[in-house]
Amino acid sequence: MGKTGLLTQEELQDIIKDKKIKVMLETGTYLGDSTLEGSKMFEHVHTIEIVPELREQAIEKCKDRDNITFHLGDTVKLLPNIVDEIREPCLWFLDAHQSGPETSNNGEEWVPLLKELAAILEHMNRDVDNVFTIDDVRLFSKHWDWEGVSIKSIEECFRVHGVEIKYRRIKNDRFTVYV
Ligand SMILES: C[S@@+](CC[C@H](N)C(=O)[O-])C[C@H]1O[C@@H](n2cnc3c(N)ncnc32)[C@H](O)[C@@H]1O
C-alpha cells in the first residue's frame, strides 16, 4: 500500500473546521500513520484493525502517545459496542478495506463501509456534532470489491437511519459528511 490516504493534522483541521471534535474513530489502522496524526489533534483516538501484526506495528509507531485505543478485530462486529461508549463529538474516519498483500478482510466483504456506517448511525450520540470522512472516493463502484459503495448509497444510509446531512464535500479523494 502506498502513502496515499494519510491524514495530516492540517487536513484534519480543514475537515473539522470550527467544530469542537473531541474524538476520532478510525476503521482500518494499517500502520497507524493517520492514527498518530489524529492523536495529536484529538483528546482520544479509537482505531480498529483486523490484522494483529499491523496493529502491533501501529502500537510501536504510536508508543509515545497515551490517548489511543487500538482495537483488534472486525469493524462490523466491534463497532456497536465501541460507538456506544463514544458520547463526545466525533470524527468518524472510515478507511477499512483490503488494500494490499499484508492487509486482510473479515471474510465477507473487502469493503465493509456500508455496514460500518449503519452500525455507527444506529449507536452514535445524535445530540453532538458528528463528522464522517470516507476515504478513497476514486474507488467507489470502480472495482468489484467496491461494488455498491457510492455517494448515493452512502447518502441513502443516512436517510434510512433518519440522520439529516447538513453539508457534504469531496476533497483530497475523501467524502466528508456533516450531520
Ligand atoms: C487502507 S488501510 C488503512 C489505512 C490507514 N487508515 C491510514 O490512514 O494509514 C485499510 C486497513 O483496513 C484493514 N481492514 C480491512 N477490513 C477490515 C475489517 N473488517 N475490520 C478491521 N480492519 C479491516 C486492513 O487490514 C487494512 O490494514
The ligand as an SDF file (V2000), in Angstrom:
LIG
                    3D

 27 29  0  0  0  0  0  0  0  0999 V2000
   -6.3680    1.4840    3.6280 C   0  0  0  0  0  0  0  0  0  0  0  0
   -5.7760    0.6270    5.0240 S   0  0  0  0  0  0  0  0  0  0  0  0
   -5.9610    1.8250    6.3290 C   0  0  0  0  0  0  0  0  0  0  0  0
   -5.0100    2.9780    6.2530 C   0  0  0  0  0  0  0  0  0  0  0  0
   -4.9980    3.8420    7.4960 C   0  0  0  0  0  0  0  0  0  0  0  0
   -6.3340    4.2420    7.8770 N   0  0  0  0  0  0  0  0  0  0  0  0
   -4.1660    5.0680    7.2650 C   0  0  0  0  0  0  0  0  0  0  0  0
   -4.7440    6.1590    7.0430 O   0  0  0  0  0  0  0  0  0  0  0  0
   -2.9390    4.9590    7.2870 O   0  0  0  0  0  0  0  0  0  0  0  0
   -7.1050   -0.4740    5.3790 C   0  0  0  0  0  0  0  0  0  0  0  0
   -6.9030   -1.3950    6.5590 C   0  0  0  0  0  0  0  0  0  0  0  0
   -8.1800   -1.9420    6.9170 O   0  0  0  0  0  0  0  0  0  0  0  0
   -7.9940   -3.2500    7.4140 C   0  0  0  0  0  0  0  0  0  0  0  0
   -9.3010   -3.9360    7.3580 N   0  0  0  0  0  0  0  0  0  0  0  0
   -9.9460   -4.4270    6.2740 C   0  0  0  0  0  0  0  0  0  0  0  0
  -11.1430   -4.9240    6.6010 N   0  0  0  0  0  0  0  0  0  0  0  0
  -11.2720   -4.7520    7.9530 C   0  0  0  0  0  0  0  0  0  0  0  0
  -12.3000   -5.0620    8.8860 C   0  0  0  0  0  0  0  0  0  0  0  0
  -13.4530   -5.6460    8.5170 N   0  0  0  0  0  0  0  0  0  0  0  0
  -12.1030   -4.7370   10.1790 N   0  0  0  0  0  0  0  0  0  0  0  0
  -10.9260   -4.1320   10.5750 C   0  0  0  0  0  0  0  0  0  0  0  0
   -9.9350   -3.8150    9.7360 N   0  0  0  0  0  0  0  0  0  0  0  0
  -10.0980   -4.1170    8.4330 C   0  0  0  0  0  0  0  0  0  0  0  0
   -6.9100   -3.8200    6.5110 C   0  0  0  0  0  0  0  0  0  0  0  0
   -6.2670   -4.9130    7.0750 O   0  0  0  0  0  0  0  0  0  0  0  0
   -6.0080   -2.5860    6.3050 C   0  0  0  0  0  0  0  0  0  0  0  0
   -4.9480   -2.5810    7.2240 O   0  0  0  0  0  0  0  0  0  0  0  0
  1  2  1  0
  2  3  1  0
  2 10  1  0
  3  4  1  0
  4  5  1  0
  5  6  1  0
  5  7  1  0
  7  8  2  0
  7  9  1  0
 10 11  1  0
 11 12  1  0
 11 26  1  0
 12 13  1  0
 13 14  1  0
 13 24  1  0
 14 15  1  0
 14 23  1  0
 15 16  2  0
 16 17  1  0
 17 18  1  0
 17 23  2  0
 18 19  1  0
 18 20  2  0
 20 21  1  0
 21 22  2  0
 22 23  1  0
 24 25  1  0
 24 26  1  0
 26 27  1  0
M  CHG  2   2   1   9  -1
M  END
$$$$
